[in-house]
Amino acid sequence: MSVIVIGSLIIDNTIYVQKLPERGETTFAKSSLISYGGKGANQALAAHLAGGKVNLIGCVGSDSEGDRYKRHLEQMGIDSSFVTTGQNHETGSAFITVEDSGENSIVVNSGANQNLKRNHIEKSINLIKTSEIMLLQQEVPKETVQYACEVGKKYGLKIIMNPSPLSPYFDVNNFPSDILILNEVEAEQLSGEKDPLKSIGIFDKFGLESVIITQGDGPIIFKNSSGPIKQFQPPKVQAIDTVGAGDTFAGTFATALSNKKSISNSIRYAGIAASISVTKPGAQGAMPTKKEIESFVI
């Protein structure tokens, strides 16, 4: 089975500090890193490294960063044929601050990602028809994501929605999906319930096949439409950098599902991958391969 990812491509500019600065505070960085990111590309790469057959639909700018990003994808083994170049747009960028605990704050300049439109989906219809799982996020225009959902449903794809970063406009009803992946903050924002063990049941009303709530190093909570709530504890590790952990989880989960693993085993598999990823700096550079995931000793 193949996975199609529709989403953002962003250049990450990361600085590492002892503690995240307070408002109005100036602090000194311990080190810095420029790397490739964006939730769409991150999830596509995670899915690919985990052994999946993956295609990516996205947009970079008409600048040197965009050219380099497309070459990077090809070097990593991801076909960039459906990554278009937005004229008169700069490639998206993110400015990330990571403290010693691994926690972070992020500011994103969307750039060319806002140029990913409905027509890009229409030009990719034949690719979508031959795919079986569609993975979506919220770093590209909502109209594009909504249309992708409609097209995916039309052609019978299983749609995994990871509505991150969560925006005020997001309504589950407007993005027809099968599986919803949230972190605990997003789950609270969408449900109004702080306790994820309670909030997960609120999503039953949307008619989703399954809902998954991740909690950093805490238990992953899962519920399908008719079954009981289940919890899966990911491996405990020493976190260095949590940037990209959610993307690692989502991409690896999509590949595990595409490889016919049960949803429970797919969650466990993705939880291991996400745990491995936080032990290294950066997003894409920290993502584990299939061999690393399967050889990890819990």
Contacts in CASP RR format, 6 or more apart in sequence:
PFRMAT RR
TARGET T0000
AUTHOR 0000-0000-0000
METHOD contacts of the structure
MODEL  1
MSVIVIGSLIIDNTIYVQKLPERGETTFAKSSLISYGGKGANQALAAHLA
GGKVNLIGCVGSDSEGDRYKRHLEQMGIDSSFVTTGQNHETGSAFITVED
SGENSIVVNSGANQNLKRNHIEKSINLIKTSEIMLLQQEVPKETVQYACE
VGKKYGLKIIMNPSPLSPYFDVNNFPSDILILNEVEAEQLSGEKDPLKSI
GIFDKFGLESVIITQGDGPIIFKNSSGPIKQFQPPKVQAIDTVGAGDTFA
GTFATALSNKKSISNSIRYAGIAASISVTKPGAQGAMPTKKEIESFVI
1 53 0 8 1.000
1 132 0 8 1.000
1 133 0 8 1.000
1 258 0 8 1.000
1 259 0 8 1.000
1 260 0 8 1.000
2 52 0 8 1.000
2 53 0 8 1.000
2 54 0 8 1.000
2 55 0 8 1.000
2 130 0 8 1.000
2 131 0 8 1.000
2 132 0 8 1.000
2 133 0 8 1.000
2 258 0 8 1.000
3 44 0 8 1.000
3 47 0 8 1.000
3 52 0 8 1.000
3 53 0 8 1.000
3 54 0 8 1.000
3 55 0 8 1.000
3 131 0 8 1.000
3 132 0 8 1.000
3 133 0 8 1.000
3 134 0 8 1.000
3 135 0 8 1.000
3 251 0 8 1.000
3 254 0 8 1.000
3 255 0 8 1.000
3 258 0 8 1.000
4 54 0 8 1.000
4 55 0 8 1.000
4 56 0 8 1.000
4 57 0 8 1.000
4 124 0 8 1.000
4 127 0 8 1.000
4 128 0 8 1.000
4 131 0 8 1.000
4 133 0 8 1.000
4 134 0 8 1.000
4 135 0 8 1.000
4 157 0 8 1.000
5 40 0 8 1.000
5 43 0 8 1.000
5 44 0 8 1.000
5 47 0 8 1.000
5 54 0 8 1.000
5 55 0 8 1.000
5 56 0 8 1.000
5 57 0 8 1.000
5 134 0 8 1.000
5 135 0 8 1.000
5 136 0 8 1.000
5 251 0 8 1.000
5 254 0 8 1.000
6 40 0 8 1.000
6 56 0 8 1.000
6 57 0 8 1.000
6 58 0 8 1.000
6 116 0 8 1.000
6 121 0 8 1.000
6 134 0 8 1.000
6 135 0 8 1.000
6 136 0 8 1.000
6 140 0 8 1.000
6 144 0 8 1.000
6 145 0 8 1.000
6 148 0 8 1.000
7 38 0 8 1.000
7 39 0 8 1.000
7 40 0 8 1.000
7 41 0 8 1.000
7 56 0 8 1.000
7 57 0 8 1.000
7 58 0 8 1.000
7 113 0 8 1.000
7 116 0 8 1.000
7 136 0 8 1.000
7 137 0 8 1.000
7 139 0 8 1.000
7 140 0 8 1.000
8 38 0 8 1.000
8 39 0 8 1.000
8 40 0 8 1.000
8 41 0 8 1.000
8 58 0 8 1.000
8 92 0 8 1.000
8 110 0 8 1.000
8 113 0 8 1.000
8 116 0 8 1.000
8 137 0 8 1.000
8 139 0 8 1.000
8 140 0 8 1.000
9 36 0 8 1.000
9 37 0 8 1.000
9 38 0 8 1.000
9 40 0 8 1.000
9 41 0 8 1.000
9 58 0 8 1.000
9 59 0 8 1.000
9 60 0 8 1.000
9 66 0 8 1.000
9 69 0 8 1.000
9 83 0 8 1.000
9 91 0 8 1.000
9 92 0 8 1.000
9 112 0 8 1.000
9 113 0 8 1.000
10 36 0 8 1.000
10 37 0 8 1.000
10 38 0 8 1.000
10 39 0 8 1.000
10 41 0 8 1.000
10 91 0 8 1.000
10 92 0 8 1.000
10 93 0 8 1.000
10 94 0 8 1.000
10 108 0 8 1.000
10 113 0 8 1.000
10 139 0 8 1.000
11 34 0 8 1.000
11 35 0 8 1.000
11 36 0 8 1.000
11 37 0 8 1.000
11 65 0 8 1.000
11 69 0 8 1.000
11 91 0 8 1.000
11 92 0 8 1.000
11 93 0 8 1.000
11 94 0 8 1.000
12 33 0 8 1.000
12 34 0 8 1.000
12 35 0 8 1.000
12 36 0 8 1.000
12 37 0 8 1.000
12 38 0 8 1.000
12 93 0 8 1.000
12 94 0 8 1.000
12 96 0 8 1.000
12 243 0 8 1.000
12 282 0 8 1.000
12 283 0 8 1.000
13 32 0 8 1.000
13 33 0 8 1.000
13 34 0 8 1.000
13 93 0 8 1.000
13 94 0 8 1.000
13 95 0 8 1.000
13 96 0 8 1.000
14 32 0 8 1.000
14 33 0 8 1.000
14 34 0 8 1.000
14 35 0 8 1.000
14 96 0 8 1.000
14 97 0 8 1.000
14 98 0 8 1.000
14 241 0 8 1.000
14 243 0 8 1.000
14 281 0 8 1.000
14 282 0 8 1.000
15 29 0 8 1.000
15 31 0 8 1.000
15 32 0 8 1.000
15 33 0 8 1.000
15 96 0 8 1.000
15 97 0 8 1.000
15 98 0 8 1.000
16 29 0 8 1.000
16 30 0 8 1.000
16 31 0 8 1.000
16 32 0 8 1.000
16 33 0 8 1.000
16 98 0 8 1.000
16 99 0 8 1.000
16 241 0 8 1.000
16 281 0 8 1.000
17 27 0 8 1.000
17 28 0 8 1.000
17 29 0 8 1.000
17 30 0 8 1.000
17 97 0 8 1.000
17 98 0 8 1.000
17 99 0 8 1.000
17 100 0 8 1.000
18 27 0 8 1.000
18 30 0 8 1.000
18 99 0 8 1.000
18 100 0 8 1.000
19 27 0 8 1.000
19 99 0 8 1.000
19 100 0 8 1.000
20 97 0 8 1.000
20 99 0 8 1.000
20 103 0 8 1.000
20 104 0 8 1.000
20 105 0 8 1.000
21 27 0 8 1.000
21 97 0 8 1.000
33 281 0 8 1.000
33 282 0 8 1.000
35 282 0 8 1.000
35 283 0 8 1.000
35 284 0 8 1.000
35 285 0 8 1.000
36 69 0 8 1.000
36 72 0 8 1.000
36 283 0 8 1.000
36 284 0 8 1.000
37 94 0 8 1.000
37 283 0 8 1.000
37 284 0 8 1.000
38 94 0 8 1.000
38 139 0 8 1.000
38 247 0 8 1.000
38 283 0 8 1.000
39 137 0 8 1.000
39 138 0 8 1.000
39 139 0 8 1.000
39 162 0 8 1.000
39 164 0 8 1.000
39 247 0 8 1.000
40 56 0 8 1.000
40 58 0 8 1.000
40 135 0 8 1.000
40 137 0 8 1.000
40 139 0 8 1.000
40 247 0 8 1.000
41 56 0 8 1.000
41 69 0 8 1.000
41 73 0 8 1.000
41 284 0 8 1.000
42 244 0 8 1.000
42 247 0 8 1.000
42 248 0 8 1.000
42 283 0 8 1.000
42 284 0 8 1.000
42 287 0 8 1.000
43 135 0 8 1.000
43 137 0 8 1.000
43 162 0 8 1.000
43 247 0 8 1.000
43 250 0 8 1.000
43 251 0 8 1.000
43 254 0 8 1.000
44 54 0 8 1.000
44 55 0 8 1.000
44 56 0 8 1.000
44 78 0 8 1.000
44 135 0 8 1.000
44 251 0 8 1.000
45 76 0 8 1.000
45 78 0 8 1.000
45 284 0 8 1.000
45 287 0 8 1.000
46 247 0 8 1.000
46 248 0 8 1.000
46 249 0 8 1.000
46 250 0 8 1.000
46 251 0 8 1.000
46 252 0 8 1.000
46 255 0 8 1.000
46 273 0 8 1.000
46 287 0 8 1.000
47 54 0 8 1.000
47 135 0 8 1.000
47 251 0 8 1.000
47 252 0 8 1.000
47 254 0 8 1.000
47 255 0 8 1.000
47 258 0 8 1.000
48 54 0 8 1.000
48 76 0 8 1.000
48 77 0 8 1.000
48 78 0 8 1.000
48 255 0 8 1.000
49 287 0 8 1.000
49 288 0 8 1.000
49 289 0 8 1.000
49 290 0 8 1.000
50 251 0 8 1.000
50 252 0 8 1.000
50 255 0 8 1.000
50 256 0 8 1.000
50 269 0 8 1.000
50 273 0 8 1.000
50 288 0 8 1.000
50 289 0 8 1.000
50 290 0 8 1.000
50 293 0 8 1.000
51 255 0 8 1.000
51 259 0 8 1.000
51 290 0 8 1.000
52 255 0 8 1.000
52 258 0 8 1.000
52 259 0 8 1.000
53 258 0 8 1.000
54 78 0 8 1.000
54 255 0 8 1.000
55 78 0 8 1.000
55 79 0 8 1.000
55 82 0 8 1.000
55 127 0 8 1.000
55 131 0 8 1.000
56 73 0 8 1.000
56 78 0 8 1.000
56 79 0 8 1.000
56 80 0 8 1.000
56 82 0 8 1.000
56 83 0 8 1.000
57 82 0 8 1.000
57 83 0 8 1.000
57 116 0 8 1.000
57 120 0 8 1.000
57 121 0 8 1.000
57 124 0 8 1.000
57 127 0 8 1.000
58 82 0 8 1.000
58 83 0 8 1.000
58 84 0 8 1.000
58 113 0 8 1.000
58 116 0 8 1.000
58 120 0 8 1.000
58 140 0 8 1.000
59 83 0 8 1.000
59 84 0 8 1.000
59 85 0 8 1.000
59 86 0 8 1.000
59 89 0 8 1.000
59 112 0 8 1.000
59 113 0 8 1.000
59 115 0 8 1.000
59 116 0 8 1.000
59 120 0 8 1.000
59 140 0 8 1.000
60 66 0 8 1.000
60 67 0 8 1.000
60 69 0 8 1.000
60 70 0 8 1.000
60 83 0 8 1.000
60 84 0 8 1.000
60 85 0 8 1.000
60 86 0 8 1.000
60 91 0 8 1.000
60 92 0 8 1.000
60 112 0 8 1.000
61 85 0 8 1.000
61 86 0 8 1.000
61 89 0 8 1.000
61 90 0 8 1.000
61 91 0 8 1.000
61 92 0 8 1.000
61 111 0 8 1.000
61 112 0 8 1.000
61 115 0 8 1.000
62 85 0 8 1.000
62 86 0 8 1.000
62 87 0 8 1.000
62 88 0 8 1.000
62 89 0 8 1.000
62 112 0 8 1.000
63 90 0 8 1.000
63 91 0 8 1.000
65 90 0 8 1.000
65 91 0 8 1.000
65 92 0 8 1.000
65 93 0 8 1.000
66 85 0 8 1.000
66 91 0 8 1.000
66 112 0 8 1.000
69 83 0 8 1.000
69 91 0 8 1.000
70 80 0 8 1.000
70 83 0 8 1.000
73 79 0 8 1.000
73 80 0 8 1.000
73 83 0 8 1.000
74 80 0 8 1.000
76 284 0 8 1.000
82 120 0 8 1.000
82 123 0 8 1.000
82 124 0 8 1.000
82 127 0 8 1.000
84 116 0 8 1.000
84 120 0 8 1.000
85 112 0 8 1.000
86 112 0 8 1.000
86 115 0 8 1.000
89 111 0 8 1.000
89 112 0 8 1.000
89 114 0 8 1.000
89 115 0 8 1.000
90 109 0 8 1.000
90 111 0 8 1.000
90 112 0 8 1.000
91 111 0 8 1.000
91 112 0 8 1.000
92 108 0 8 1.000
92 109 0 8 1.000
92 110 0 8 1.000
92 111 0 8 1.000
92 112 0 8 1.000
92 113 0 8 1.000
93 108 0 8 1.000
93 109 0 8 1.000
93 111 0 8 1.000
94 106 0 8 1.000
94 107 0 8 1.000
94 108 0 8 1.000
94 109 0 8 1.000
95 106 0 8 1.000
95 107 0 8 1.000
95 108 0 8 1.000
95 109 0 8 1.000
96 104 0 8 1.000
96 105 0 8 1.000
96 106 0 8 1.000
96 243 0 8 1.000
97 104 0 8 1.000
97 105 0 8 1.000
97 106 0 8 1.000
98 104 0 8 1.000
98 241 0 8 1.000
98 242 0 8 1.000
98 243 0 8 1.000
98 281 0 8 1.000
101 239 0 8 1.000
102 239 0 8 1.000
102 240 0 8 1.000
102 241 0 8 1.000
102 242 0 8 1.000
102 278 0 8 1.000
103 242 0 8 1.000
104 241 0 8 1.000
104 242 0 8 1.000
104 243 0 8 1.000
106 243 0 8 1.000
108 139 0 8 1.000
108 165 0 8 1.000
110 139 0 8 1.000
110 140 0 8 1.000
113 139 0 8 1.000
113 140 0 8 1.000
114 140 0 8 1.000
114 141 0 8 1.000
116 140 0 8 1.000
116 141 0 8 1.000
116 144 0 8 1.000
117 141 0 8 1.000
117 143 0 8 1.000
117 144 0 8 1.000
118 143 0 8 1.000
118 144 0 8 1.000
118 147 0 8 1.000
120 144 0 8 1.000
121 128 0 8 1.000
121 144 0 8 1.000
121 147 0 8 1.000
121 148 0 8 1.000
121 151 0 8 1.000
125 151 0 8 1.000
128 134 0 8 1.000
128 151 0 8 1.000
128 152 0 8 1.000
128 155 0 8 1.000
128 157 0 8 1.000
129 155 0 8 1.000
131 157 0 8 1.000
132 157 0 8 1.000
132 158 0 8 1.000
132 258 0 8 1.000
133 157 0 8 1.000
133 158 0 8 1.000
133 159 0 8 1.000
133 160 0 8 1.000
133 254 0 8 1.000
133 257 0 8 1.000
133 258 0 8 1.000
134 148 0 8 1.000
134 149 0 8 1.000
134 152 0 8 1.000
134 157 0 8 1.000
134 158 0 8 1.000
134 159 0 8 1.000
134 160 0 8 1.000
135 160 0 8 1.000
135 162 0 8 1.000
135 250 0 8 1.000
135 251 0 8 1.000
135 254 0 8 1.000
136 145 0 8 1.000
136 148 0 8 1.000
136 149 0 8 1.000
136 159 0 8 1.000
136 160 0 8 1.000
136 161 0 8 1.000
136 162 0 8 1.000
136 175 0 8 1.000
136 177 0 8 1.000
137 145 0 8 1.000
137 162 0 8 1.000
137 163 0 8 1.000
137 164 0 8 1.000
137 250 0 8 1.000
138 145 0 8 1.000
138 162 0 8 1.000
138 163 0 8 1.000
138 164 0 8 1.000
138 165 0 8 1.000
138 166 0 8 1.000
138 167 0 8 1.000
138 170 0 8 1.000
139 164 0 8 1.000
139 165 0 8 1.000
142 167 0 8 1.000
142 169 0 8 1.000
142 170 0 8 1.000
145 175 0 8 1.000
146 174 0 8 1.000
146 175 0 8 1.000
149 159 0 8 1.000
149 161 0 8 1.000
149 175 0 8 1.000
149 176 0 8 1.000
149 177 0 8 1.000
150 176 0 8 1.000
152 159 0 8 1.000
153 159 0 8 1.000
153 176 0 8 1.000
158 178 0 8 1.000
158 179 0 8 1.000
158 209 0 8 1.000
158 257 0 8 1.000
159 176 0 8 1.000
159 177 0 8 1.000
159 178 0 8 1.000
159 179 0 8 1.000
160 177 0 8 1.000
160 178 0 8 1.000
160 179 0 8 1.000
160 181 0 8 1.000
160 250 0 8 1.000
160 253 0 8 1.000
160 254 0 8 1.000
160 257 0 8 1.000
161 172 0 8 1.000
161 175 0 8 1.000
161 177 0 8 1.000
161 179 0 8 1.000
161 180 0 8 1.000
161 181 0 8 1.000
162 180 0 8 1.000
162 181 0 8 1.000
162 182 0 8 1.000
162 246 0 8 1.000
162 250 0 8 1.000
163 170 0 8 1.000
163 175 0 8 1.000
163 180 0 8 1.000
163 182 0 8 1.000
163 186 0 8 1.000
163 190 0 8 1.000
164 182 0 8 1.000
164 183 0 8 1.000
164 186 0 8 1.000
164 246 0 8 1.000
166 185 0 8 1.000
166 186 0 8 1.000
166 189 0 8 1.000
166 190 0 8 1.000
170 190 0 8 1.000
172 180 0 8 1.000
172 190 0 8 1.000
172 203 0 8 1.000
172 206 0 8 1.000
172 208 0 8 1.000
173 206 0 8 1.000
177 208 0 8 1.000
178 208 0 8 1.000
178 209 0 8 1.000
178 210 0 8 1.000
179 208 0 8 1.000
179 209 0 8 1.000
179 210 0 8 1.000
179 211 0 8 1.000
179 212 0 8 1.000
179 263 0 8 1.000
180 203 0 8 1.000
180 206 0 8 1.000
180 208 0 8 1.000
180 210 0 8 1.000
180 211 0 8 1.000
180 212 0 8 1.000
181 212 0 8 1.000
181 214 0 8 1.000
181 249 0 8 1.000
181 250 0 8 1.000
181 253 0 8 1.000
182 190 0 8 1.000
182 211 0 8 1.000
182 212 0 8 1.000
182 213 0 8 1.000
182 214 0 8 1.000
183 213 0 8 1.000
183 214 0 8 1.000
183 215 0 8 1.000
183 216 0 8 1.000
183 246 0 8 1.000
184 196 0 8 1.000
184 213 0 8 1.000
184 214 0 8 1.000
184 215 0 8 1.000
184 216 0 8 1.000
187 193 0 8 1.000
187 196 0 8 1.000
187 199 0 8 1.000
187 200 0 8 1.000
187 213 0 8 1.000
188 194 0 8 1.000
188 196 0 8 1.000
188 199 0 8 1.000
190 199 0 8 1.000
190 203 0 8 1.000
191 199 0 8 1.000
191 202 0 8 1.000
191 203 0 8 1.000
192 199 0 8 1.000
192 202 0 8 1.000
193 199 0 8 1.000
193 202 0 8 1.000
196 213 0 8 1.000
196 215 0 8 1.000
196 221 0 8 1.000
197 221 0 8 1.000
197 229 0 8 1.000
199 213 0 8 1.000
200 211 0 8 1.000
200 213 0 8 1.000
200 221 0 8 1.000
200 222 0 8 1.000
200 223 0 8 1.000
200 229 0 8 1.000
201 211 0 8 1.000
201 223 0 8 1.000
201 229 0 8 1.000
203 211 0 8 1.000
203 223 0 8 1.000
204 223 0 8 1.000
204 225 0 8 1.000
207 225 0 8 1.000
208 225 0 8 1.000
209 224 0 8 1.000
209 225 0 8 1.000
210 222 0 8 1.000
210 223 0 8 1.000
210 224 0 8 1.000
210 225 0 8 1.000
210 263 0 8 1.000
211 222 0 8 1.000
211 223 0 8 1.000
212 220 0 8 1.000
212 221 0 8 1.000
212 222 0 8 1.000
212 253 0 8 1.000
212 267 0 8 1.000
213 220 0 8 1.000
213 221 0 8 1.000
213 222 0 8 1.000
214 220 0 8 1.000
214 246 0 8 1.000
214 249 0 8 1.000
214 274 0 8 1.000
215 221 0 8 1.000
216 234 0 8 1.000
216 242 0 8 1.000
216 245 0 8 1.000
216 274 0 8 1.000
217 234 0 8 1.000
217 236 0 8 1.000
217 237 0 8 1.000
217 239 0 8 1.000
217 275 0 8 1.000
218 233 0 8 1.000
218 234 0 8 1.000
219 231 0 8 1.000
219 232 0 8 1.000
219 233 0 8 1.000
219 234 0 8 1.000
220 231 0 8 1.000
220 232 0 8 1.000
220 233 0 8 1.000
220 234 0 8 1.000
220 267 0 8 1.000
220 271 0 8 1.000
221 229 0 8 1.000
221 230 0 8 1.000
221 231 0 8 1.000
222 229 0 8 1.000
222 230 0 8 1.000
222 231 0 8 1.000
222 232 0 8 1.000
222 263 0 8 1.000
222 264 0 8 1.000
222 267 0 8 1.000
223 229 0 8 1.000
223 230 0 8 1.000
224 263 0 8 1.000
230 264 0 8 1.000
232 264 0 8 1.000
232 267 0 8 1.000
232 268 0 8 1.000
232 271 0 8 1.000
234 271 0 8 1.000
234 272 0 8 1.000
234 274 0 8 1.000
234 275 0 8 1.000
235 271 0 8 1.000
235 272 0 8 1.000
235 275 0 8 1.000
235 296 0 8 1.000
235 298 0 8 1.000
236 275 0 8 1.000
237 275 0 8 1.000
237 276 0 8 1.000
237 278 0 8 1.000
237 279 0 8 1.000
238 279 0 8 1.000
239 278 0 8 1.000
239 279 0 8 1.000
240 278 0 8 1.000
240 279 0 8 1.000
240 280 0 8 1.000
240 281 0 8 1.000
241 278 0 8 1.000
241 280 0 8 1.000
241 281 0 8 1.000
241 282 0 8 1.000
241 286 0 8 1.000
242 278 0 8 1.000
243 282 0 8 1.000
243 283 0 8 1.000
244 277 0 8 1.000
244 282 0 8 1.000
244 283 0 8 1.000
244 286 0 8 1.000
244 287 0 8 1.000
245 274 0 8 1.000
245 277 0 8 1.000
245 278 0 8 1.000
246 274 0 8 1.000
247 283 0 8 1.000
248 270 0 8 1.000
248 273 0 8 1.000
248 274 0 8 1.000
248 276 0 8 1.000
248 277 0 8 1.000
248 286 0 8 1.000
248 287 0 8 1.000
248 288 0 8 1.000
249 270 0 8 1.000
249 271 0 8 1.000
249 273 0 8 1.000
249 274 0 8 1.000
250 270 0 8 1.000
251 270 0 8 1.000
252 269 0 8 1.000
252 270 0 8 1.000
252 271 0 8 1.000
252 273 0 8 1.000
252 274 0 8 1.000
252 293 0 8 1.000
253 266 0 8 1.000
253 267 0 8 1.000
253 269 0 8 1.000
253 270 0 8 1.000
256 265 0 8 1.000
256 266 0 8 1.000
256 269 0 8 1.000
256 270 0 8 1.000
257 263 0 8 1.000
257 266 0 8 1.000
261 269 0 8 1.000
269 293 0 8 1.000
272 293 0 8 1.000
272 296 0 8 1.000
272 298 0 8 1.000
273 287 0 8 1.000
273 288 0 8 1.000
273 293 0 8 1.000
275 296 0 8 1.000
276 286 0 8 1.000
276 288 0 8 1.000
276 292 0 8 1.000
276 293 0 8 1.000
276 296 0 8 1.000
277 283 0 8 1.000
277 286 0 8 1.000
277 287 0 8 1.000
277 288 0 8 1.000
278 286 0 8 1.000
279 286 0 8 1.000
280 286 0 8 1.000
288 296 0 8 1.000
END
